[in-house]
């Protein structure tokens, strides 16, 4: 799933690869998928985008936003993006195919669920997208200690760290995937309650958010995800489906997996103890 590190890497690769290219053809919803989300009628994407040039791509939380003249394309959640040169074999099934005038292509497929939106500027009224654009990214200086402290409130005290960090769009793009290593590096259990954090704990969590995300981006994303060329990210996850039941790299205890809050959590039972 696209989260902040992958969105950042994909936006950079799109700027390096397709910026300036003019769209020749768009095919949307060729392979029906009930959890592929579009803006309006996807059959109108061709008329909306053909003849327009790719401008710039940016990451907004876990979204990749691409400006196309007076329009935007937006990819999020489980939308896998791939770039293909002229002559490359394209996938048989896809939810969005954008072909450029030089016969290269940008193709997106959905596995579980995901958004592939194309829309005129200032027309997409999606609250999560708006929050992602408005709130500062942890990768920027604007996400400083003062802003981080403002995220905590009286109501957040009873929440678990997973619920606090990865729900309600408090930090757009920080989802259940990248949450795992952030908490491991902070030596905190995903089920630990926010109201058990000391001032020092809060500072260590802040540092872990900034440092872990910076490293994930610098390494080209996580090894559980792929980039614009189908390559696995270079950041080796400490806690993920790739490492469950393996020894913890710090203490040697076996990494555990557990269902929690509608998803899975991974943790080291020794390094990440729950504090009451």
CORFENZI-V975506 format. One record per helix or strand of 3 or more residues. SS is the DSSP state (2 for helix, 1 for strand). FROM is the first residue (numbers start at 0). TO is the last residue. Records with the same first field share a line. If there is no record, write none. Layout:
SS = FROM-TO + FROM-TO
This chain:
2 = 3-16 + 41-48 + 126-133 + 144-149 + 153-155 + 160-165 + 175-185 + 193-195 + 198-217
1 = 21-27 + 52-59 + 62-67 + 70-83 + 95-99 + 104-119 + 253-259 + 262-267
